[in-house]
Structure formats: structure tokens, C-alpha cells
Amino acid sequence: MATIRRKKPEPFALLQRDPGPWSPILLYWLVTLGIIIVFGLVMLFSASYTTGYLRFGDSLHYIKSQVLCLGLGLVAMFLFSYVDHRLLRRLVWPGYFLVLALLVLVLFSTPLNGCKRWLRVAGMTVQVSEIAKFEMILLTAHIAAKSPRLEKLDPSRSGQVPVGPWLQQRLVRELLLPLLPLLPVILLLVMEPHMSGIVLTTAMVGTILLLGGNGGVITWVGGAAGIFLLETILQHIDSIPYLQKRLDGWTQDLSQMTDQTVQSLYAIGSGGLKGLGLGNSVEKQLWLPESTNDFIFSVVCEELGFIGAVLIIVLFVLFIVQGLLIAYKAENLYCTMVGIGIMAQIAWQVFCNIAVVTNTLPNTGISLPFFSSGGTSLILLLAEMGVMVNIGRNGERAAQQREQMRAQREAARAEREAELARKTIDLASARAARTEQ
């Protein structure tokens, strides 16, 4: 059996003076992010000015709060773009226990809409589950990247590993161990309750393990089985009243749907191909609950129509694909998995939000990234974008260093070959010279 040597901890700093050069794909990704943010601000203002005036006497109430949080988020993004990713990796376990403490603390907070999800800090409400998502990305990436790979178990067998060690490696080390820290988080989210947080956090962790190659075929089979059995499992859950109430309204019968879902479908249907025009939504006039948050996509469909909805989806798909390319060009496996996790969070939130407003999934509170109002979510999302920038710049620096080393090796080899050629005697020339003598 081969001995797996543990690498010495890499030196790190709190802030990197120069993380690395800007690659073209990173710049394109930032441009896409900027377009999405501006688009989101415009649609939030359009969806919120009526609600803001009627509830707070200020048409700009929601957009002012969002712009303030956007400013704070951009500052966080700038700072995190210079924070050494090695430092983040060193802090994953302290951060994990801090998140668990916050999730316990939030259970003693004042309920809002029957749920205990928010802590009030310095006059602002903080949704702890958003912090938990970010922490679980960092921790899962750390554990998954740290676990030894199957091909290192016994290189002499050329990939043929006995069933026992194969199962221990694939099932225990690569799959179960990274999933263990998820269980306390899920339990605490159930107690809030926060079902959408459970779905998103589980989906993010699963995506990191799936695309990171952990568990091999076991992960793929488990993921496929979970998708096929999801509807059956949901239909047989009756022990959780909070969840059962949501599931009872998940139907194709308009008379049994929740009023929120009905109004959402009315808004989407009213938009048609080109929409009613920016600012002309009818459903946002207090007909559609949470039109500024979880159901803002319905307002987009009503005002911009099918074309506007497809444009938003295309922007998010482009943004996610660019982000995954940045992740796969990262400096090391840990950074790659962190990048996958961050992009998976965006992808799953977009998918689930659109699925909920179209009644494809049961009605639950999932915001649309960079569009829905919500300070904690926006600030943490932009902080994660800063981590992506750091990963991209470090990855480009590492790629350029590898290219320089390769060029140096090629130059050294060419020099050796030229030197050898100078010292090599041409046999034919030697014979001709001897004949002339």
C-alpha cells in the first residue's frame, strides 16, 4: 500500500497584496454580474414602489434599503477579493461552530410569520441561514478536497482496488464524512422551521460532492434516486404541519392552490410575449404577496413578458457557466470546490425560485439572487462574489506560473538538444573528409 504524505500547511496572509492578474473570463463574468445587478435594481424598484408607498409612505423605501445593502455588499466583495483563500480554509471549523451557535441563538428570537429565522443586530435583521450556506460551502469544500483520492490507495494495482477498500474510500471518506457536518445544520433549520434553507443547503453540498468527484458512481446514483423519489417523499409527509400546509396547496386545481400561487400564475399569464411594459404590473398592486421578494420573477414576467423572462434566465445561465469555468481553472482542488459551491448556490436559488412561482415546486420562500429585496442575502452573495474574484485571480496567476515553467523546461530541453547536436559527429561528413585526405 502506498503511503499518503500530508502536505505541510501553506503560508498565508490576511490580505493578499496582489492576488494575481485578471483573466478575460473573469472580466466577462464581472460584466455579466454587473448587468444582473443593475437589472435587479430596476425590477425591484418597479415591483416595490407601490408597496413601499402604501405600507411605509415612501415609494423608495425598498430600493433605498437595497442600494444601501448593495454598497455594503460591494465593500465586502472588494475585501473578500483580497482575503487569502488559505486563511478562509484555516477558519472553516471555528466558523462552523460559530454558525451552529447562531442557529441555536436564533431559536430564542421573536417569531416572524411563525418562523424564527432572524437575529436583530445593530438595528438590522440578519438571516442566519444565509451565513450557514456560505459556511457549509467552505467546510464541505475543505473536507472533500482533503480526503485522499481513490487512485492513491494502491497505485501498483493500476486502478483495481478490492471491494472493501473501495467502499470505505468512496462511501465513507469521500461521501459520508463530508456530509456529517451537514446534519446538525439541517436539524437546527428544521426547528426554525426553514424548509427552503434545508433544500438549498443540501443541494449545494450535494453539488460540490457530485461535481468534485467525491463518492464516484455512488453519488451519481444517490442524486438520481433522490430526484426521482422527491415528489413521492413530499406527498407522504404529514408529520410536519408547516410543510404539509405548503404541500396541500401544491396542485393543478386553482380552487385548492394557495392565493399567492394563483396570483403568481395570473401575473405570468398576463405578461404574454412582450409584457405589459415596465412599471405596468397589476398584480404588484398588493394582489401578489411578497412581490418584492420571493415572487419578484412573476412581476418580471408580467411587465417584460416571455422575452424578459428568457433574458433573465439566459443571463443567469451565462453567469453560472462563466463562474464554473473560473472554478475549474482555480489554483487547487479546494478553490475549485468552493467555486462550484458558490455557483451551485446561485443556480439552485434561481431554479427553485422560478419553479416555485410557476407552481413547478411547492410554495416556499426562496429569493431570486440580486433581484429580491433582502439585505443579508445581497451582502453575503456579493461577499461570495469577492471570493470568486480571488479564486479567479489566483488561478490565473498559477496558470501563468505553470506556463512559464513549461516554457523554461522547453527552452532548457531545446538548449540541451542543440548542445548535443554540436557535439555529435556527422558520420558522412567525417568519411568524406577522410577520403579527401
N, C-alpha and C positions, 0 to 999 in steps of 0.2 A: 504493500500500500504506500502511496506517495504521502509525504508529509507536507501539509499545507502551512506555509510560513505566514505568520501575521505581519502585515506591514507596520512599520513604525509610524506613529501619528505625524501627519504633515504639519509643518509650521504654518501658522495663520496669524492674521492681524484683525483687529476690529473692523477697520475700513481699508479697502484696497485703494491705493493712490491712483492706479490706472489698471482697471480690470482687464483691459485688452482693447483691440481695435473693433470698429463697428463693421460687421459683415453686411452685405447687401440684403440678405434675407431678414436680418434683424431690423434694418431700417424700413423695409417694406412692411414688416409686422407692426412696427410702431405707427406707420402711416395708417394702416388698417384700424389699429386701436383708436387713433385719433378720430377717424371718421365715425366709428361706432359710438364713441363718447359724445361727439357733437350731435349725432343723430339722436342719441338717447336723451340729451338735454332738450332738444327741440320737441320731441314727442312727449316728454314728461311735462313740459310747460303747457303744451296743447291739452294734455289729458287732465291737468290738475288745476287750471286757473279757476274753473267753476267751483270745484270742491273747496279750494282754498278760500275763495271769497265767501261762500255760504257757511263754512264751518269756522273760519278764523277772521273773516272780514278783510282778508288780504289775498288778492289773486296771485301774488308772487310768493305766498308762504312756502309752498313745496319746492319751487325752483330755487329760492334763496337758500334754503337749507341744503339742497343738493349741490349748489355751486360752492357753498362753504365746505361741505364734506369733500367735494372734488378737489378743492385747493389743498385741504389736509392730506387727501389721498395722493396727490401729485408730489407733495413733500415726502410722504412715506415712500412713494415709488422711487424718488431720487435717492433717498438714504439707503433703501434696500438694494438699489442697483450697485452700491459701493460696499455693502456689507459682505465680508468674505464668507463664501458658502461653507467653508470649513468650520467657521465659528457657529453657523446655524446647525451644522451637524453635531458639534460638541454639545449644543444646548438642547437637543431633542428630548432627552429624558427629563431634565428639570422642567422643560416646557410642558411635557406630557402630564407630569404630576400637578403642575400649576393649573392646567386646563381641567383636570379632574376635580381639583379644589373649587374652581369657579363653577363647574357644573353642579357640584353639591351645594354651593352657596346660593345658586340661582333658585334652588328648590324652596328656599325660605323667603323668596322675594314676593312682592304683591302680584297676584294673578292678573293677567290682561287677556280678555276674551277666553277665560277659562284655562289659560296656559301660563306656566311660569318659565319664561324664556329670557327675560331681560333683566339686566342689572343697571341701576342708575348710578352713573359715575360723573361727577363734576357737572351735573345738570343735563347730561346726555344719557340716553339709553343704549346699552351695549348688549347685543345678542351674542351670548357666549358660544352658541353652536357654530357661529361663523369663525370664531377663533379656533374651535375644536377641529374644523375642517382643515384649516391651514396646518395645524399641528400634526394631524394624522397623515397629511401628505408627507411632511418632513420625516416623521417617525417611521412610517411604512417604507419609504424610500431607503432610509438608513438601514433598517433590519434586512430588507430584501437584498440590498446591494452588499451587505456584509456577509450573508450566508454563502458558504463555498459552493461552487458550481459542480454539477454532476460530472463533467469531464475531468475534474481534478481529483476525483476519488481514487481512480486507479488507471493512470494513463497507459499502462502496459497492456490493458485489455482492449484498447482501441475502441472504446465506447460500449463494450459489452460488460455490463455490470449485473451481478446477481440480483434477484428479485428483492431480497431483504434489504440490502443497502440502497437499492433504487427507490423503494418505497419510503425508507427512512429519510433519504435525501429529498425526494420530490414532495412527499406528503407532509413530513414533519418539519424539516429545516426550511424548505423553500415556501411552504404554504401555511401550515398551522402556526408556526412561531410568529410570522409577521401579522397573523390575524388575531393573536391573543390580546394585544393591547386594545383592539377594537371593541372587545366585549364589554369592559366597564363603561366605555363611552356610550355604547348602544343602550346599556341598561339605564344609565342616567338620563339619556334622551327620552326613553320610554316613560320615565317618571315625570317628565315635564308636562304633558307629552309633546313630542315634536317628531311626528312620523316622516315629514319631508326631510328633516335633518338626518334621520336614520337612513332613508333611502339614498340620499346624496352621498353621505359619508361612506356607506357600504359600497356604493357604485364606484366611488373614487378609489378606494383601497383595492377593490377587485380589478379595476382597470390597470392600476400600477403593477399588480402582480401578473396580470394577463399579458400586457404588452412588454413587461420586463422579462418574461420567460420563466418566471417562478412557477414551479409545480408542473411545468410541461403540459402534457395532454390532460392531466387530471384537472387543471384549472380550466381548460377549454371545455371539457365535458361538464364540469360543475357549473360553469357560467351558462352554457347552453341549456342545461336541465333547469336551472333557476328561472331563465326567461320563459321556457315553455310551461313551467308549473306556476308562474306568478299569478296568473288570473285565477287558477284553481285554488291556490292558497288564500288569496284575498277573499274569494267568495265563501270560504269556510271559516273565516274569522268572526266570531261572535262574542268573544270574551272581553273585548276592549270596546266599551260603548262609544268612546271618542272616534275610533276608527270605523266602527260599524255604522255610525251615523253618516260618515262620508261615503261609505260603500253603498248604502241604501240609495243614495242619490246618483250613483253611477249606473245609468240606464239609458236606453234609447227612447224611453217613454217620456215625452215632455211633461206629462202630468205628474210624474214622480221625480223628475230632476229637481235639484236644488235651484232656487231662484237665481243664484249667482251664475250657475252654468247656463240656464235658459237665456238670461240677458247677454251672456258672453256669445252664445250662438247667434242671437239676434244681431249683435254688433258685427260679427264676422260676415253673416249673410247680407247685411245691409250694405257692406262695402262694395260688393261686386268686383268688377275687374279693376276699375280705376279709383274707387273710393268716393266718398262724399266731399273730399277736399280737406286740407289741413285746417284744424280748428272747428270743423263742422259736425263732429260726432254728436249724436243724440243720446247714446247710452251713458256717456260720461256725465250727463246732467243728473247725477245721483240715482240713475236707474241701475247702473252696474256697480256693485260693491267692489271696493279695492281696485278701482280703475287706475289709480296712480301707482299701484304696487304690483300685486301678483297678476292682475288682468289687464295690464297696460298693452299687451300684444293685441287684445281684442279691439282696443281703441285704434291701434295702428291699422288693423285690417279694415275697420270701418272708415277711417279717414283717407287712407292711402290705397285701399283695395288689395286685390290679389298681387298686383305688381309690387306694391310697397312691402307686403309680407315676404314675398320671394326675395326681394332685395336685401332685407334684413337677414334672412336665412343664409343667403349667399355670402354676405359679409362675415357672418359668424363662422361659416364653413371655411372660408379663406383664412380667417384669423386663426382658427384651430389648426388647420393644415400647416400654416407657416410656423406656428408655435411648436408643433410636433417635429418639424424639420430642424428647428433650433435645438430642441431637446435631444434629438438623435445625433447631433453634431457636438454635443457637450463634451466637457473635459474628461469626465469619468462616468461610471455607471450610476453613481449616486445622483449626480446632477441630471443625468438623463431621466431617471425615475422621478425626480422632483418636477422636472419639466412636463413629463407625461401626466403626473398627478394634477398639476395646475391646469393644464389644458383639458384634462378629463373633467375637472370641476366645472369649467365653462361649458363644455359640451353637454354634460348631463343636466345642468341647470337650464340651458336653452331647450334641450329636447323635452325635459319634463314640464317646463313652463308652457311650451306650445302644446304639448299633449294634454295638459290639464284644461287650458282654455278652449280646446277643441273637443273636450269630453272623451279623448282617447284614453286618458288615465283618470282615476278618481280625483275629485276636487281636494287639493291640499295646497298649503301655502309655499309656493316655490317662486322666487323672484326671477325676473329676466335680467341677466347681468348688464350693468351700465345703463339700463333703461328704467327699471323700477326705482322708486324712491326708497331710501334706506341708507343712513349714514354709515353704520358699522360695516355693512356689506360692501359699499363702494370703497371705503378706505382700505379694508383688508384686501379686496380684489386688486386695487392699484398697488398695494404693498407686494402682492404676489407677482404683479407685472414687473415690479422692480427686481424681484428675484430672477425672473425670466431674462431680463436685460443683463444681469450679472452672469447668468449661465451662458447666454449667447456670446458676450464679450470674452469671457474666459475660454469658451470653446473655440472661438476664432483665434485667440492668442495661442492656444495649444495646437491648433491645426497649422498655424503658420510656423510654429517651432518644429513640428514634425516635418513639415515641408522643407524647412531649412536644413534639418538633419539629413533628410533624404538626399537633398541636393549636394550636401557636403560629402555624403557617402559615395554618390555617383561621381563627383569630381575626384575624390581620392582613388576610386577604382579606375577611372579613366587615366589618371596620372600613373598609377601602377602599371597599367597595360601599356602606356606609351613608353615608360622606362624599360619594361620587359622587351618591347619591340626594338628599342635602340640597342639592347644588349644581345638580341637574337641574331645569329649569323644566317644570312640568306645562302642556302646551300648551292643554288645555281650560280649565284654571283661569285661565290668562293671558287667553284670549279672553273668558271670562265677566267677568273684572274690567274688561277694556277696554270691553265693552258697557255695563256699569253706569256707567262714567264718561261 
